[in-house]
Amino acid sequence: MNYYEHHIGDYAEATAHLTFVEDAAYSRMIRKYYATEKPLPADVCAVQRLLCARTKKEKEAIVTILNEFFTLEEDGWHNARCDAEIARYREGDVDRENRENNQRERLRRHREERARLFRELKEHDIVPRYDTPSDELRRLHGHYCKPSTLHETAVETTCNAPETFHETAAETLRETLDTAIHNPDTSNQTPIKPPVAPPGSQTNPRALETNPRALGSNPRSTGENPRANGTNPRAIESTSDPKPAVELAVALRKAGLSVNAANPQIIALTEQGVSVETALAAVEEAKKSKSDERIALGYVVKILERWAMDAKRMDVRGADKRDPPDNWWASDAGIDRKGRELGLMPRPMESYADYRVRIHDEIRKRKENVA
């Protein structure tokens, strides 16, 4: 036994009359009893040597404690309390072993599933961070890979799971440590922040809350009701084609940049309609400025932003000037501003995601009334 319960009150009541040396001897004797899970030797001299009793007082204390708290039997000196605790510990060995086996089996399946998800996503040029949660990996896999494979995995990992296993905080910690074998692309100077919004997703509150600063990412909201047909806006899945992000990532990698299609900036560029040709032109511009340095995606994005600002400042005679789009949903401040414009104030304890949905509903209602 590596552990036993020490009831301070019971011990103090039973040993209050002992001297300092006798108390120390008794404490050492029960620790040796639990460690070996067997009685102390029948030979008193052997007990004294086993417990390192050297002085006359220490040896006398051993004899006193044996006579008062132990009973001599054929196989040695027994202590009733220690025997009862050891028997209770051994009764729990079978259940404890079953729990440990179930936990090891669940952990093995968990590792295999994560390894497969990382491998199949990489085949589609998607390289998530090594500590991406399993739910986010499954979502990315369902978006970029074949849904049938994901369904088979769900059946395997749920139907065969041991009934005695329960998720714990320790398992959550192991999830992060176990997936460290999937090394992320460490040369990518623009780290990915999971969860990642799939390209073309509609008004996904989670995606907007994750990285609202990524190039002013536009969820392509049209003001329609996100709750139409009873759909939960947090469960809306993207049905758009992910190929533009993949094609842009492949082209940039061929140009020397270390990126992948799951990068939020790559997704934002494709959502804003930046073509592969324009992005490659920005890469060439970056290489002229930093001919001897490695080009980062962030530097290329800065060039694209500068070009966009230059184009915005151009005043071409006869051109059709239009107001820039109001991406109010992309930030908390924009949501507050839009709500004030509509006279729709936030409710107590209401999240920005729910507040944004109410604003969409109000916009839709007003459009219907006008029509």
C-alpha positions in Angstrom: 0.0 0.0 0.0 1.3 3.4 -0.9 -1.6 5.2 0.9 -3.7 4.7 4.0 -6.2 6.8 5.9 -4.8 8.3 9.1 -7.7 9.3 11.4 -6.1 12.0 13.6 -8.9 11.8 16.3 -8.8 8.0 16.6 -5.0 8.0 16.7 -4.8 10.8 19.3 -7.4 9.1 21.5 -5.6 5.8 21.5 -2.0 7.2 21.9 -2.5 10.1 24.3 -0.7 8.3 27.1 2.4 7.3 25.1 5.7 9.0 25.5 7.4 10.8 22.6 9.6 7.9 21.8 6.7 5.4 22.1 4.5 7.5 19.8 7.2 7.7 17.2 7.8 3.9 17.4 4.1 3.1 17.0 3.8 5.5 14.0 6.8 3.8 12.3 5.5 0.3 13.1 2.1 0.9 11.4 3.8 2.5 8.4 6.0 -0.6 7.9 2.9 -2.8 8.4 1.0 -1.0 5.6 4.0 -0.8 3.3 4.6 -4.6 3.5 0.9 -5.6 3.8 1.8 -8.3 6.3 2.4 -8.7 10.1 5.6 -7.6 11.8 8.1 -10.5 12.4 7.4 -12.6 15.5 11.0 -12.1 16.7 11.2 -8.9 18.8 14.8 -8.4 17.9 14.0 -8.6 14.2 11.3 -6.0 14.7 13.7 -3.7 16.5 16.3 -4.0 13.7 13.6 -3.6 11.0 12.5 -0.3 12.6 16.1 0.9 13.3 15.7 1.0 17.0 19.3 1.5 18.3 19.1 3.0 21.9 17.9 1.2 25.0 14.8 3.6 25.2 13.9 2.9 21.5 14.1 -0.9 22.0 12.0 -0.7 25.1 9.5 1.4 23.3 9.2 -1.3 20.6 8.5 -3.9 23.2 5.9 -1.7 25.0 4.0 -1.0 21.8 4.0 -4.6 20.6 2.5 -5.8 23.9 -0.2 -3.0 24.0 -1.3 -2.6 20.3 -0.3 -5.9 18.6 -1.2 -9.6 19.1 1.3 -12.3 18.5 0.2 -15.1 16.2 1.9 -17.9 14.3 2.9 -15.6 11.3 3.9 -12.6 13.4 2.6 -9.6 15.3 -0.9 -8.5 14.1 -2.7 -5.2 14.5 -6.5 -5.4 14.1 -6.9 -1.9 12.6 -4.1 -2.5 10.0 -5.5 -5.9 9.0 -8.9 -4.4 8.4 -7.6 -1.5 6.3 -5.4 -3.9 4.2 -8.4 -6.2 3.6 -10.6 -3.3 2.5 -7.8 -2.1 0.2 -7.5 -5.5 -1.5 -11.2 -5.8 -2.0 -11.1 -2.8 -4.2 -8.2 -4.0 -6.4 -10.6 -5.7 -8.9 -12.8 -2.6 -9.4 -9.8 -0.3 -9.5 -8.0 -2.5 -12.1 -11.2 -2.5 -14.3 -11.5 1.3 -14.1 -7.8 1.7 -15.1 -8.2 -0.8 -18.0 -11.3 1.1 -19.3 -9.6 4.4 -19.0 -6.5 3.1 -20.9 -8.8 1.7 -23.6 -10.7 4.9 -24.0 -7.4 6.9 -24.1 -6.1 4.6 -26.8 -9.2 5.1 -29.0 -9.0 8.8 -28.3 -5.4 9.0 -29.5 -6.1 6.9 -32.6 -9.1 9.1 -33.6 -7.1 12.3 -33.2 -4.2 10.8 -35.2 -6.6 9.8 -38.0 -8.2 13.3 -38.0 -4.9 15.1 -38.2 -3.7 12.7 -41.0 -6.8 13.1 -43.2 -7.0 16.8 -42.7 -3.3 17.1 -43.7 -4.2 15.2 -46.9 -6.5 18.2 -47.7 -3.8 20.7 -46.9 -5.4 21.5 -43.5 -2.9 21.6 -40.6 -4.6 22.6 -37.3 -2.7 23.3 -34.1 -1.6 20.3 -32.1 -3.8 21.4 -29.2 -7.0 21.9 -31.2 -9.9 20.4 -29.2 -11.3 17.1 -30.6 -14.8 18.7 -31.3 -13.2 21.3 -33.5 -11.1 18.6 -35.3 -14.3 16.7 -36.0 -16.0 19.8 -37.3 -13.1 20.6 -39.6 -13.0 17.0 -40.8 -16.7 17.0 -41.5 -16.3 20.2 -43.6 -13.2 19.4 -45.6 -13.2 15.6 -45.7 -15.7 12.9 -46.6 -18.7 12.9 -44.2 -19.0 9.1 -44.4 -15.6 8.6 -42.8 -16.6 10.9 -39.9 -19.8 8.9 -39.4 -17.9 5.7 -39.1 -15.6 7.2 -36.6 -18.5 8.5 -34.5 -20.0 5.0 -34.4 -16.7 3.5 -33.4 -15.9 5.9 -30.6 -19.3 6.0 -29.0 -20.8 2.6 -29.3 -17.7 0.8 -28.2 -16.8 3.1 -25.3 -16.6 1.5 -21.9 -19.7 2.2 -19.8 -17.6 2.7 -16.6 -15.5 5.5 -18.1 -16.3 9.1 -17.1 -14.7 12.3 -18.5 -12.6 14.0 -15.9 -10.5 17.1 -15.7 -7.4 14.8 -15.8 -8.6 13.3 -19.1 -8.9 16.8 -20.5 -5.3 17.5 -19.6 -4.2 14.3 -21.1 -5.9 15.2 -24.4 -3.6 18.2 -24.7 -0.5 16.2 -23.8 -1.3 13.1 -25.9 -1.7 15.1 -29.1 1.7 16.8 -28.8 3.0 14.2 -31.3 1.2 16.1 -34.0 3.7 18.8 -34.4 2.2 22.1 -35.8 3.9 24.0 -38.6 6.3 25.9 -36.4 7.6 28.0 -39.2 4.1 29.6 -39.7 4.5 33.1 -38.3 0.8 33.6 -38.2 -0.5 31.1 -35.6 -3.9 29.6 -36.0 -6.5 30.4 -33.3 -9.0 27.6 -33.0 -11.8 27.2 -33.6 -11.5 28.3 -37.2 -14.4 29.6 -39.2 -14.9 27.6 -42.4 -14.8 29.7 -45.6 -18.2 31.2 -46.5 -19.8 30.4 -43.1 -23.0 32.4 -42.4 -23.4 34.5 -39.3 -21.6 32.0 -37.1 -21.4 33.7 -33.6 -18.6 31.5 -32.5 -16.5 32.2 -35.6 -17.0 36.0 -35.1 -16.1 35.8 -31.4 -13.0 33.8 -32.1 -11.1 36.3 -34.3 -13.0 39.4 -35.1 -9.8 41.2 -36.0 -8.7 38.9 -38.8 -8.8 41.4 -41.7 -12.3 42.5 -40.6 -13.6 39.0 -41.4 -17.1 39.2 -43.0 -19.5 36.3 -42.3 -21.5 37.3 -45.4 -24.5 38.0 -43.4 -27.5 39.2 -45.5 -29.6 40.3 -42.6 -31.8 37.2 -42.8 -33.2 35.4 -39.8 -30.5 33.0 -38.4 -33.2 31.1 -36.6 -35.3 30.4 -39.7 -36.9 26.9 -39.7 -36.0 26.5 -36.0 -32.2 26.3 -36.7 -29.9 27.2 -33.9 -27.4 29.9 -35.2 -24.6 28.3 -33.2 -25.1 25.0 -35.0 -25.2 26.4 -38.6 -22.7 24.5 -40.7 -21.1 26.0 -43.8 -22.1 24.6 -47.1 -19.8 26.7 -49.2 -17.0 25.3 -51.3 -13.7 25.3 -49.4 -11.6 25.0 -52.5 -10.8 28.7 -52.9 -8.9 28.7 -49.5 -7.1 25.6 -50.4 -6.1 26.9 -53.8 -4.8 30.2 -52.3 -2.9 28.3 -49.6 -1.3 26.0 -52.2 -0.3 28.9 -54.4 1.3 30.9 -51.5 3.2 27.8 -50.4 4.6 27.4 -53.8 5.6 31.0 -53.7 7.6 30.3 -50.5 5.2 31.1 -47.7 4.5 28.7 -44.8 0.7 28.7 -44.6 -2.3 26.3 -44.8 -5.9 26.6 -45.7 -7.1 26.7 -42.1 -5.3 29.9 -41.4 -7.8 32.6 -40.5 -6.1 35.2 -42.7 -6.3 32.8 -45.7 -10.0 32.3 -45.0 -10.6 36.0 -44.7 -8.8 36.8 -47.9 -10.9 34.3 -49.9 -14.1 35.6 -48.3 -13.2 39.1 -49.3 -12.6 38.0 -52.9 -8.9 38.3 -53.1 -7.8 36.3 -56.1 -4.7 34.1 -56.3 -3.2 36.4 -58.9 -3.5 39.4 -56.6 -2.1 37.6 -53.6 0.9 36.4 -55.7 1.5 39.9 -56.9 1.6 41.1 -53.3 4.1 38.3 -52.6 6.4 39.6 -55.4 6.1 43.1 -54.0 7.1 41.7 -50.6 10.1 39.9 -52.1 11.3 43.2 -53.6 11.3 44.8 -50.2 12.8 41.8 -48.3 14.8 40.0 -50.8 17.1 38.3 -48.3 14.4 37.5 -45.7 11.7 34.9 -45.3 8.3 36.4 -46.2 5.5 36.1 -43.6 1.8 36.0 -44.5 1.2 39.0 -42.3 3.6 41.1 -44.3 1.8 40.1 -47.5 -1.6 41.0 -45.9 -0.2 44.5 -45.0 0.6 45.0 -48.7 -2.9 44.0 -49.7 -4.4 46.3 -47.1 -2.2 49.2 -48.4 -3.3 48.5 -52.0 -7.0 48.4 -50.9 -6.6 51.8 -49.1 -4.9 53.3 -52.1 -7.7 52.1 -54.3 -10.3 53.5 -51.9 -8.6 56.9 -52.0 -8.7 57.1 -55.8 -11.1 59.6 -57.2 -11.9 58.6 -60.8 -14.1 61.1 -62.6 -17.4 59.5 -63.5 -16.9 56.5 -61.2 -19.9 55.2 -59.2 -19.2 56.1 -55.6 -20.9 53.8 -53.1 -20.9 53.7 -49.4 -18.5 51.0 -47.9 -20.2 48.0 -46.4 -21.2 48.2 -42.8 -19.7 45.1 -41.2 -21.3 45.9 -37.8 -21.5 42.2 -36.8 -17.7 41.8 -36.9 -17.1 43.4 -33.5 -18.7 44.0 -30.1 -18.6 47.8 -30.6 -20.3 47.4 -34.0 -23.1 45.3 -32.5 -23.7 47.9 -29.8 -23.8 50.7 -32.4 -26.2 48.8 -34.6 -28.4 48.0 -31.7 -28.6 51.7 -30.7 -29.5 52.7 -34.3 -32.4 50.3 -34.3 -33.5 51.2 -30.7 -32.8 47.7 -29.6 -31.0 47.7 -26.2 -29.1 44.6 -24.8 -30.9 42.5 -22.2 -29.3 41.7 -18.8 -26.8 38.9 -19.0 -27.3 38.6 -22.8 -24.2 37.5 -24.7 -23.1 39.4 -27.8 -23.9 36.3 -29.9 -27.6 36.4 -28.8 -27.7 40.2 -29.1 -26.5 39.9 -32.7 -29.2 37.3 -33.5 -31.9 39.6 -32.1 -30.6 42.5 -34.2 -30.7 40.3 -37.3 -34.3 39.4 -36.5 -35.3 43.0 -36.1 -33.6 43.9 -39.4 -35.5 41.1 -41.2 -38.8 42.2 -39.7 -38.3 45.8 -40.8 -37.5 44.6 -44.4 -40.6 42.5 -44.4 -42.7 45.4 -43.3 -41.3 47.7 -46.0 -41.9 45.0 -48.6 
